[in-house]
Amino acid sequence: MLIRIFAVGAALMMLGTPTAIATQLDPPVAQDPNCVISRLTGRCQVSVSQPPSKPSTDPARDGRGQKAGGTGCVFEGQAVPCRTADGFFDAASGCYLTQVDSPSTLFSDGTPYKPGTKFYRCWSILDVVDGRPEGIERFESVIREPGEPATIDPREAARQVVATMDFVAPHLGLSPHVQSATREGIVNVPIWMWVTDPGQTTTGPQTKRATLGGVTIEATGTVDRIEWSMGGGKVVTCKGPGTPFSRADAVGKSLKDIKDSPTCGHRYRKTSRCEKSGTYQVSATAYWNVHWTGGGMEGDIPLDFTRSLPLRITDLRPVLVDPNGDPAAATPPPRPCP
């Protein structure tokens, strides 16, 4: 537990008042070990520090398969919690701030504040020990008048900047196909998957820098992976945009000689005849991670964008001819769908 001390010593010393009042520790209340009674306000005050939060580099995923985002705050090169019971971290003042209705100050000359002025209670960081900030609550409020850099949570500024970035779901390439007017693949023949329009908006990287509310944010988005849902519960994860299939590589080759994609591919083991509409619904989801820095903080924002298309998968069945020359009589009918 961190004990709050009202930092009025320096101000009182300037006024000729002894500093013993400002440096004497407040006595704890027996029934609540986390409570300290302030001699100045008579109120119970509790300060709880949280362990520092750093940007996640672990590939662990959340429930949607996205990379979990993290946010870290930095004070004089050391990671500190972005929020505690004392408010949110403000790098400009080195304080944890909580907005209040009116300021606490010993030096006001009575001049009214401009409309729109905001006041914040400041819990000032003096040191960081084992990732936990130690400090005091200043008697003087942090005052931000209109026109001055606004006190905005850098995380909110980052979200607004990322919302203006241009992300687009990638267009999909699938091959080889049967040479027909319909989009078809063949059982046990390799399917190559790739992004047909790789670039800044579809596969990254993409960077944007902007200033909001006095906080300058730089955000860079990169694609972590592309997950291809092939239908029938099959999912293929690819680290990049995939390798385009060249039909020139298949000239003169039988279907069994077509090679698998070196980067992103799949083979179907059964036809799509029994699927809804007789096709597999193939979708590709690009999972982005946008890393941002600004306002003495940094963090990660996960995003994902999906595009899909239907794909019919057929098989090559031998045609048997009965002695009377009727192929329909010799070839067995397809098995019924379950």
TAVENJO-V762967 format. One line per field, one symbol per residue. phi: phi as a letter, one per 30 degrees, with the letter a starting at -180 (. if undefined). psi: psi as a letter, one per 40 degrees, with the letter a starting at -180 (. if undefined). burial: # if it has 9 or more other C-alpha atoms within 8 Angstrom, else .. Layout:
phi=???
psi=???
burial=???
This chain:
phi=.ccdbddcedddddcicecdddcddddddddbdccbddddcicdbbbbdcddccedcdddccdciddddbbbcbbhicdbddabdckcdbddcibccbdbdbdcaccdciddddejdcbbdccddcabbhicdbabcdddddcbdejdeddbdedddddddddcdccbdddccbadcddadcdbbbeiceccbacdbdledcbidbbbbacbhiccccbbcbddabccccjiidbccbdbdicddcdddcdicdedcdddddbaaabdcbdcecdeiibddcbbcdccbccbbliibaabbdbbbbbbadbcccbccdcccdedicdddcdddddddd
psi=hhhhhhgeddddddeehiedddehiihihdeheehhhhdddeihhhhhiiiihihheheiiadeeihhiihiihhfehhiidhaeeaihhddefihihhidiihieeheehiiihehiihhhhhhdihhfehiiaihidhihhhihdihihihddddddddddeigihhiihhhiiihgieihiiihehhhhhihefiadedeaihiihihhfehhhhhhhihdihhhheifehhhhhdaeihihhddeeheiideehiihedhiihheiiedeiheeihhhihhhhihhhiiifeiiahhiiihiiiiihhhiihhihihideehddddhiiiiii.
burial=...######..##.....#..#...#.##.....####......#####..####.....#....##########...######.######..#####.#..#.............#########..#..################...#.###..###.##......##.######.....#####.########.#..######.##...###################...####.#####.....#.......#.##..#####..###....###############################.#####......##...##..##.......
